[in-house]
Amino acid sequence: MSDCIFCKIVRGEIPCNKIYEDDDLFAFHDIAPQAPVHFMVIPKLHLASLADADVRHAPMLGKLFAKVGELARSQGLTDGFRTIVNTGRVGQQEVYHLHVHIVGGPDRLGPMLAHK
């Protein structure tokens, strides 16, 4: 998709702090980190959200999630991390290109969701 910010990053039209790239995946540091380590892994294929994925996307999704541990360790997250996939409006997805946030650091992360 030509106007998608993540597609522009993949094409090199917008600079980023790239961590990893192969034929299917792209990983880069978040520009507004929410933890000492915060990066994203995205498919190069434009897929708006996880809600749009189907069985045809299984190989790419498997590869994406299989790569996360290796990338997290490469960024110093050897004692754990959190993966977040925001999906749709209610899930507070801001960029409509499937992406997985990986967040962590030396200290324990706070609760996954705020308690009401």
DSSP file (Angstrom, degrees, kcal/mol; ACC not computed):
  #  RESIDUE AA STRUCTURE BP1 BP2  ACC     N-H-->O    O-->H-N    N-H-->O    O-->H-N    TCO  KAPPA ALPHA  PHI   PSI    X-CA   Y-CA   Z-CA
    1    1 A M    >         0   0    0      0, 0.0     3,-1.0     0, 0.0     6,-0.1   0.000 360.0 360.0 360.0 125.8    0.0    0.0    0.0
    2    2 A S  T 3   +     0   0    0      1,-0.2     0, 0.0     5,-0.1     0, 0.0   0.770 360.0  42.0 -67.6 -29.4    1.6    3.2   -1.2
    3    3 A D  T 3  S+     0   0    0      4,-0.0     2,-0.3     5,-0.0    -1,-0.2   0.415  82.7 115.7-101.0   3.6    0.6    5.5    1.7
    4    4 A C    <>  -     0   0    0     -3,-1.0     4,-2.2     1,-0.1     5,-0.2  -0.580  61.3-143.7 -73.3 127.6    1.2    3.1    4.6
    5    5 A I  H  > S+     0   0    0     -2,-0.3     4,-1.8     1,-0.2    -1,-0.1   0.872 100.5  49.4 -62.1 -37.8    4.0    4.4    6.8
    6    6 A F  H  > S+     0   0    0      2,-0.2     4,-2.5     1,-0.2    -1,-0.2   0.875 108.9  52.2 -71.7 -35.0    5.4    0.9    7.5
    7    7 A C  H  > S+     0   0    0      2,-0.2     4,-2.2     1,-0.2    -2,-0.2   0.898 109.2  51.1 -62.9 -38.9    5.4    0.1    3.8
    8    8 A K  H  <>S+     0   0    0     -4,-2.2     5,-2.4     2,-0.2     6,-1.0   0.880 109.0  50.7 -65.2 -37.6    7.4    3.3    3.2
    9    9 A I  H ><5S+     0   0    0     -4,-1.8     3,-1.3     4,-0.2    -2,-0.2   0.939 109.9  49.7 -63.7 -46.9    9.8    2.2    5.9
   10   10 A V  H 3<5S+     0   0    0     -4,-2.5    -2,-0.2     1,-0.3    -1,-0.2   0.889 110.8  50.2 -58.7 -40.3   10.3   -1.2    4.2
   11   11 A R  T 3<5S-     0   0    0     -4,-2.2    -1,-0.3    -5,-0.2    -2,-0.2   0.543 116.7-114.8 -77.5  -5.7   10.9    0.5    0.9
   12   12 A G  T < 5S+     0   0    0     -3,-1.3    -3,-0.2    -4,-0.5    -2,-0.1   0.593  83.9 120.3  83.9  11.1   13.5    2.8    2.4
   13   13 A E  S   <S+     0   0    0     -5,-2.4    -4,-0.2    -6,-0.2    -5,-0.1   0.722  76.4  40.6 -79.7 -22.0   11.4    6.0    1.9
   14   14 A I  S    S-     0   0    0     -6,-1.0    -2,-0.2    -9,-0.1    -1,-0.2  -0.997  93.1-122.2-125.2 127.9   11.4    6.7    5.6
   15   15 A P        +     0   0    0      0, 0.0     2,-0.3     0, 0.0    -6,-0.1  -0.315  36.3 169.2 -69.9 153.2   14.5    6.1    7.7
   16   16 A C        -     0   0    0     -7,-0.1     2,-1.2    -4,-0.0    14,-0.1  -0.951  46.7-102.0-151.2 169.2   14.5    3.8   10.6
   17   17 A N        -     0   0    0     12,-0.4    12,-2.2    -2,-0.3     2,-0.1  -0.768  51.3-154.9 -96.1  87.3   16.8    2.1   13.1
   18   18 A K  E     +A   28   0A   0     -2,-1.2    10,-0.3    10,-0.2     3,-0.1  -0.373  26.7 175.6 -73.2 139.1   16.7   -1.3   11.4
   19   19 A I  E     -     0   0A   0      8,-3.1     2,-0.3     1,-0.4     9,-0.2   0.732  66.9  -3.5-104.1 -39.5   17.5   -4.4   13.3
   20   20 A Y  E     -A   27   0A   0      7,-1.5     7,-2.8     2,-0.0    -1,-0.4  -0.997  53.7-179.5-158.6 149.0   16.8   -7.1   10.8
   21   21 A E  E     +A   26   0A   0     -2,-0.3     2,-0.2     5,-0.2     5,-0.2  -0.953  11.2 154.0-154.2 137.5   15.5   -7.7    7.2
   22   22 A D        -     0   0    0      3,-2.2    -2,-0.0    -2,-0.3    22,-0.0  -0.735  63.7 -71.8-139.7-164.9   15.0  -10.7    5.0
   23   23 A D  S    S+     0   0    0     -2,-0.2     3,-0.1     1,-0.2    21,-0.0   0.778 129.6  21.9 -64.6 -26.0   12.7  -11.5    2.1
   24   24 A D  S    S+     0   0    0     20,-0.1    20,-3.2     1,-0.1    21,-0.5   0.691 117.8  50.7-114.4 -26.3    9.6  -11.6    4.2
   25   25 A L  E     - B   0  43A   0     18,-0.3    -3,-2.2    19,-0.1     2,-0.3  -0.797  48.1-169.5-124.4 158.0   10.2   -9.7    7.5
   26   26 A F  E     -AB  21  42A   0     16,-2.1    16,-3.0    -2,-0.3     2,-0.4  -0.985   7.8-169.5-144.3 133.5   11.5   -6.3    8.6
   27   27 A A  E     +AB  20  41A   0     -7,-2.8    -8,-3.1    -2,-0.3    -7,-1.5  -0.986  14.2 159.4-128.9 138.7   12.4   -5.3   12.2
   28   28 A F  E     -AB  18  40A   0     12,-2.0    12,-3.0    -2,-0.4   -10,-0.2  -0.989  42.2 -90.8-154.7 156.7   13.1   -1.9   13.5
   29   29 A H  E     - B   0  39A   0    -12,-2.2   -12,-0.4    -2,-0.3    10,-0.3  -0.443  46.0-109.7 -70.8 141.5   13.2    0.2   16.7
   30   30 A D        -     0   0    0      8,-2.4     8,-0.1    -2,-0.1    -1,-0.1  -0.471  16.8-138.7 -68.4 140.4   10.1    2.0   17.7
   31   31 A I  S    S+     0   0    0      1,-0.3    -1,-0.1    -2,-0.1    -2,-0.0   0.656 101.7  38.6 -77.5 -14.3   10.4    5.8   17.4
   32   32 A A  S    S-     0   0    0      6,-0.0    -1,-0.3     0, 0.0    -2,-0.0  -0.608  90.0-158.8-131.0  71.8    8.5    6.3   20.7
   33   33 A P        -     0   0    0      0, 0.0     5,-0.1     0, 0.0    70,-0.0  -0.197  16.8-166.0 -61.8 140.8    9.8    3.5   22.9
   34   34 A Q  S    S+     0   0    0      3,-0.1    69,-0.1     1,-0.0     4,-0.1   0.323  76.6  24.5-104.2   3.7    7.7    2.5   25.9
   35   35 A A  S    S-     0   0    0     74,-0.0    70,-0.1     1,-0.0     3,-0.1  -0.944  97.6 -89.1-155.6 167.1   10.5    0.4   27.5
   36   36 A P  S    S+     0   0    0      0, 0.0     2,-0.5     0, 0.0    69,-0.2   0.860 123.3  32.7 -54.4 -35.6   14.3    0.4   27.5
   37   37 A V  E    S+ C   0 104A   0     67,-2.5    67,-2.1     2,-0.0     2,-0.3  -0.992  75.0 155.8-120.8 125.2   14.1   -2.0   24.5
   38   38 A H  E     + C   0 103A   0     -2,-0.5    -8,-2.4    65,-0.2     2,-0.3  -0.855   9.2 147.8-152.3 109.8   11.1   -1.6   22.2
   39   39 A F  E     -BC  29 102A   0     63,-2.2    63,-3.2    -2,-0.3     2,-0.4  -0.882  31.2-132.7-136.7 170.8   11.1   -2.7   18.6
   40   40 A M  E     -BC  28 101A   0    -12,-3.0   -12,-2.0    -2,-0.3     2,-0.5  -0.938   2.7-154.8-127.3 148.2    8.7   -4.0   16.0
   41   41 A V  E     +BC  27 100A   0     59,-2.0    59,-2.3    -2,-0.4   -14,-0.2  -0.991  23.4 175.9-119.2 129.7    8.7   -6.9   13.6
   42   42 A I  E     -B   26   0A   0    -16,-3.0   -16,-2.1    -2,-0.5     2,-0.3  -0.934  32.2-114.2-130.9 152.5    6.5   -6.6   10.5
   43   43 A P  E     -B   25   0A   0      0, 0.0   -18,-0.3     0, 0.0     4,-0.2  -0.634  21.1-134.9 -77.2 147.0    5.8   -8.6    7.4
   44   44 A K  S    S+     0   0    0    -20,-3.2     2,-0.2    -2,-0.3   -19,-0.1   0.831  88.7  87.3 -69.1 -30.4    6.9   -6.9    4.3
   45   45 A L  S    S-     0   0    0    -21,-0.5     2,-0.7     1,-0.1   -21,-0.0  -0.518  93.3-116.6 -65.5 130.6    3.6   -8.0    2.8
   46   46 A H        +     0   0    0     -2,-0.2     2,-0.4    51,-0.1    -1,-0.1  -0.635  46.8 161.9 -74.9 114.1    1.0   -5.3    3.6
   47   47 A L        -     0   0    0     -2,-0.7    51,-4.1    -4,-0.2     6,-0.1  -0.979  33.2-144.5-132.0 117.0   -1.6   -7.0    5.8
   48   48 A A        -     0   0    0     -2,-0.4     2,-0.3    49,-0.3    40,-0.1   0.865  68.1 -23.6 -57.2 -44.8   -3.7   -4.4    7.7
   49   49 A S    >   -     0   0    0     47,-0.2     3,-1.5    48,-0.1     4,-0.3  -0.967  64.4 -94.2-158.7 171.1   -4.1   -6.3   10.9
   50   50 A L  G >  S+     0   0    0     -2,-0.3     3,-1.3     1,-0.3    37,-0.1   0.805 119.2  66.6 -62.0 -28.8   -4.1   -9.7   12.5
   51   51 A A  G 3  S+     0   0    0      1,-0.3    -1,-0.3    -3,-0.0    36,-0.0   0.729  99.0  52.4 -64.4 -21.0   -7.9   -9.8   12.0
   52   52 A D  G <  S+     0   0    0     -3,-1.5    -1,-0.3     2,-0.1    -2,-0.2   0.509  87.7 105.4 -92.2  -6.3   -7.2   -9.9    8.3
   53   53 A A    <   +     0   0    0     -3,-1.3     2,-0.2    -4,-0.3    -3,-0.0  -0.443  44.0 170.4 -75.3 147.9   -4.9  -12.9    8.5
   54   54 A D    >   -     0   0    0     -2,-0.1     3,-2.2     0, 0.0     4,-0.3  -0.789  54.2 -70.0-141.8-171.9   -6.1  -16.3    7.3
   55   55 A V  G >  S+     0   0    0      1,-0.3     3,-1.3    -2,-0.2    -2,-0.0   0.765 124.7  65.8 -59.0 -26.9   -4.6  -19.7    6.6
   56   56 A R  G 3  S+     0   0    0      1,-0.2    -1,-0.3     2,-0.1     4,-0.3   0.791 101.3  50.8 -63.5 -26.2   -2.8  -18.3    3.5
   57   57 A H  G <> S+     0   0    0     -3,-2.2     4,-2.8     1,-0.2     5,-0.3   0.447  79.9 102.4 -90.8  -0.9   -0.7  -16.2    5.9
   58   58 A A  H <> S+     0   0    0     -3,-1.3     4,-2.8    -4,-0.3     5,-0.2   0.879  78.5  50.5 -55.2 -45.6    0.3  -19.1    8.2
   59   59 A P  H  > S+     0   0    0      0, 0.0     4,-2.2     0, 0.0    -1,-0.2   0.927 114.4  44.3 -60.3 -42.8    3.8  -19.5    6.8
   60   60 A M  H  > S+     0   0    0     -4,-0.3     4,-2.6     2,-0.2    -2,-0.2   0.921 114.8  48.5 -66.5 -43.4    4.6  -15.8    7.1
   61   61 A L  H  X S+     0   0    0     -4,-2.8     4,-2.5     2,-0.2     5,-0.2   0.899 111.7  50.2 -64.8 -40.1    3.1  -15.6   10.6
   62   62 A G  H  X S+     0   0    0     -4,-2.8     4,-2.2    -5,-0.3    -1,-0.2   0.924 112.0  47.1 -62.1 -44.4    5.0  -18.7   11.7
   63   63 A K  H  X S+     0   0    0     -4,-2.2     4,-1.5    -5,-0.2    -2,-0.2   0.911 111.3  52.2 -63.0 -42.7    8.2  -17.2   10.4
   64   64 A L  H  X S+     0   0    0     -4,-2.6     4,-1.0     1,-0.2     3,-0.5   0.957 114.4  40.3 -59.2 -53.3    7.5  -13.9   12.1
   65   65 A F  H  X S+     0   0    0     -4,-2.5     4,-0.6     1,-0.2    -1,-0.2   0.819 112.1  56.6 -70.4 -29.2    6.9  -15.4   15.6
   66   66 A A  H  < S+     0   0    0     -4,-2.2     4,-0.5    -5,-0.2    -1,-0.2   0.790 107.9  49.6 -69.0 -26.4    9.7  -17.9   15.2
   67   67 A K  H  X S+     0   0    0     -4,-1.5     4,-2.3    -3,-0.5     5,-0.2   0.703  90.5  81.1 -83.4 -21.8   12.1  -15.0   14.6
   68   68 A V  H  X S+     0   0    0     -4,-1.0     4,-3.0     1,-0.2     5,-0.2   0.890  89.2  50.7 -56.9 -46.7   11.0  -12.9   17.6
   69   69 A G  H  X S+     0   0    0     -4,-0.6     4,-2.6     1,-0.2    -1,-0.2   0.923 111.3  48.0 -59.9 -45.5   13.1  -14.8   20.2
   70   70 A E  H  > S+     0   0    0     -4,-0.5     4,-2.1     1,-0.2    -1,-0.2   0.925 114.5  46.0 -60.6 -45.4   16.3  -14.5   18.3
   71   71 A L  H  X S+     0   0    0     -4,-2.3     4,-1.0     2,-0.2    -2,-0.2   0.905 111.0  52.6 -66.3 -40.6   15.8  -10.8   17.6
   72   72 A A  H ><>S+     0   0    0     -4,-3.0     5,-2.5    -5,-0.2     3,-0.9   0.937 110.3  47.7 -60.5 -46.5   14.9  -10.2   21.3
   73   73 A R  H ><5S+     0   0    0     -4,-2.6     3,-1.9     1,-0.2    -1,-0.2   0.888 106.5  57.8 -61.2 -38.0   18.0  -11.9   22.5
   74   74 A S  H 3<5S+     0   0    0     -4,-2.1    -1,-0.2     1,-0.3    -2,-0.2   0.739 105.8  51.2 -64.7 -20.6   20.1   -9.9   19.9
   75   75 A Q  T <<5S-     0   0    0     -4,-1.0    -1,-0.3    -3,-0.9    -2,-0.2   0.243 128.8 -96.4-100.0  11.3   18.7   -6.7   21.6
   76   76 A G  T < 5S+     0   0    0     -3,-1.9     2,-1.7     1,-0.1     3,-0.2   0.497  81.9 134.3  92.6   4.8   19.7   -7.9   25.1
   77   77 A L      < +     0   0    0     -5,-2.5     3,-0.4     1,-0.2    -1,-0.1  -0.551  16.5 139.8 -89.5  75.2   16.4   -9.3   26.2
   78   78 A T        +     0   0    0     -2,-1.7    -1,-0.2     1,-0.2     3,-0.1   0.536  66.3  51.6 -94.3  -8.7   17.8  -12.6   27.6
   79   79 A D  S    S-     0   0    0      1,-0.4    -1,-0.2    -3,-0.2     2,-0.1   0.138 122.1 -66.8-116.0  18.4   15.5  -12.7   30.7
   80   80 A G        -     0   0    0     -3,-0.4    -1,-0.4    28,-0.0    25,-0.3  -0.410  46.3-158.1 119.4 166.0   12.2  -12.3   29.0
   81   81 A F        -     0   0    0     -2,-0.1     2,-0.4    23,-0.1    23,-0.2  -0.956  21.3-109.1-166.4 171.0   10.1   -9.8   27.1
   82   82 A R  E     -D  103   0A   0     21,-2.9    21,-2.5    -2,-0.3     2,-0.4  -0.940  19.1-154.9-116.0 139.3    6.6   -9.0   26.1
   83   83 A T  E     -D  102   0A   0     -2,-0.4     2,-0.4    19,-0.2    19,-0.2  -0.943  14.2-172.6-110.6 136.4    5.0   -9.3   22.7
   84   84 A I  E     -D  101   0A   0     17,-2.2    17,-3.1    -2,-0.4     2,-0.5  -0.995  14.3-176.7-133.2 129.9    2.1   -7.1   21.8
   85   85 A V        -     0   0    0     -2,-0.4     2,-0.4    15,-0.2    15,-0.1  -0.894  14.2-160.0-124.6  99.3   -0.1   -7.2   18.7
   86   86 A N        -     0   0    0     -2,-0.5     2,-0.5    13,-0.3    13,-0.3  -0.647  11.9-164.8 -78.1 133.2   -2.7   -4.4   18.8
   87   87 A T     >  -     0   0    0     -2,-0.4     4,-1.0   -38,-0.1     5,-0.1  -0.961  40.3 -31.4-130.6 117.2   -5.6   -5.3   16.5
   88   88 A G  T  4>S-     0   0    0     -2,-0.5     5,-2.7     3,-0.2     4,-0.2   0.022  92.7 -51.2  73.1-179.6   -8.2   -2.8   15.2
   89   89 A R  T >45S+     0   0    0      1,-0.2     3,-1.6     3,-0.2    -1,-0.2   0.917 136.7  46.9 -59.5 -49.0   -9.8    0.2   16.9
   90   90 A V  T 345S+     0   0    0      1,-0.3    -1,-0.2     2,-0.1    -2,-0.2   0.848 110.7  53.5 -65.7 -33.4  -10.7   -1.5   20.2
   91   91 A G  T 3<5S-     0   0    0     -4,-1.0    -1,-0.3     2,-0.0    -2,-0.2   0.387 116.0-118.5 -79.6   3.6   -7.2   -3.0   20.3
   92   92 A Q  T < 5 +     0   0    0     -3,-1.6     2,-0.4     1,-0.2    -3,-0.2   0.819  47.5 174.0  61.4  36.6   -5.8    0.5   19.9
   93   93 A Q      < +     0   0    0     -5,-2.7    -1,-0.2     1,-0.2     3,-0.1  -0.608   9.8 179.9 -70.9 129.1   -4.0   -0.3   16.7
   94   94 A E        +     0   0    0     -2,-0.4     2,-0.6     1,-0.3    -1,-0.2   0.795  67.7  45.4-101.5 -38.0   -2.5    2.9   15.4
   95   95 A V  S    S-     0   0    0      2,-0.1     2,-2.0     4,-0.0    -1,-0.3  -0.944  77.6-141.1-111.3 121.7   -0.8    1.8   12.2
   96   96 A Y  S    S+     0   0    0     -2,-0.6     2,-0.3    -3,-0.1   -47,-0.2  -0.431  73.1  94.9 -87.0  66.4   -2.9   -0.5   10.0
   97   97 A H  S    S-     0   0    0     -2,-2.0   -49,-0.3   -51,-0.1   -48,-0.1  -0.902  90.6-100.1-146.4 120.2    0.0   -2.8    8.9
   98   98 A L        +     0   0    0    -51,-4.1     2,-0.3    -2,-0.3   -49,-0.1  -0.120  55.7 164.8 -46.3 129.8    0.3   -5.9   11.0
   99   99 A H        -     0   0    0    -13,-0.3     2,-0.5   -57,-0.2   -13,-0.3  -0.993  31.6-144.1-151.4 147.1    3.1   -5.4   13.5
  100  100 A V  E     -C   41   0A   0    -59,-2.3   -59,-2.0    -2,-0.3     2,-0.4  -0.955  16.7-147.1-112.7 121.8    4.4   -7.1   16.7
  101  101 A H  E     -CD  40  84A   0    -17,-3.1   -17,-2.2    -2,-0.5     2,-0.5  -0.719   8.4-162.9 -84.1 136.4    5.8   -4.9   19.4
  102  102 A I  E     +CD  39  83A   0    -63,-3.2   -63,-2.2    -2,-0.4     2,-0.4  -0.988  17.3 174.7-118.7 119.9    8.6   -6.5   21.4
  103  103 A V  E     +CD  38  82A   0    -21,-2.5   -21,-2.9    -2,-0.5     2,-0.3  -0.948  13.7 112.8-129.0 146.6    9.2   -4.7   24.7
  104  104 A G  E     +C   37   0A   0    -67,-2.1   -67,-2.5    -2,-0.4   -23,-0.1  -0.981  20.2 174.4 177.3-172.5   11.5   -5.3   27.7
  105  105 A G        -     0   0    0    -25,-0.3   -26,-0.1    -2,-0.3     4,-0.1  -0.969  57.9 -56.7 170.1-167.7   14.5   -4.3   29.7
  106  106 A P  S    S+     0   0    0      0, 0.0     2,-0.2     0, 0.0     3,-0.0   0.752 111.9  59.1 -72.4 -22.4   16.4   -5.1   32.8
  107  107 A D  S    S-     0   0    0      1,-0.1    -2,-0.2    -3,-0.0     2,-0.0  -0.659  97.4 -86.6-106.7 161.4   13.4   -4.7   35.1
  108  108 A R        -     0   0    0     -2,-0.2     2,-0.1     1,-0.1    -1,-0.1  -0.354  46.2-120.1 -60.7 140.9   10.0   -6.4   35.3
  109  109 A L        -     0   0    0      1,-0.1     3,-0.1    -4,-0.1    -1,-0.1  -0.446  30.3-105.7 -77.1 158.3    7.4   -4.9   33.1
  110  110 A G        -     0   0    0      1,-0.2    -1,-0.1    -2,-0.1     4,-0.0   0.001  61.0 -51.2 -70.8-174.6    4.2   -3.5   34.7
  111  111 A P        -     0   0    0      0, 0.0    -1,-0.2     0, 0.0     3,-0.1  -0.232  49.2-122.6 -61.4 151.5    0.9   -5.2   34.5
  112  112 A M  S    S+     0   0    0      1,-0.2     2,-0.4    -3,-0.1    -2,-0.1   0.909  95.7  17.3 -62.3 -43.2   -0.3   -6.2   31.0
  113  113 A L  S    S-     0   0    0      0, 0.0     2,-0.2     0, 0.0    -1,-0.2  -0.964  89.2-105.5-129.7 147.4   -3.5   -4.2   31.3
  114  114 A A        -     0   0    0     -2,-0.4     2,-0.3    -3,-0.1    -2,-0.0  -0.487  39.0-120.6 -68.3 138.9   -4.4   -1.5   33.7
  115  115 A H              0   0    0     -2,-0.2    -1,-0.1     1,-0.1     0, 0.0  -0.622 360.0 360.0 -81.7 139.7   -6.9   -2.7   36.4
  116  116 A K              0   0    0     -2,-0.3    -1,-0.1     0, 0.0    -2,-0.0   0.437 360.0 360.0 -92.8 360.0  -10.2   -0.9   36.6
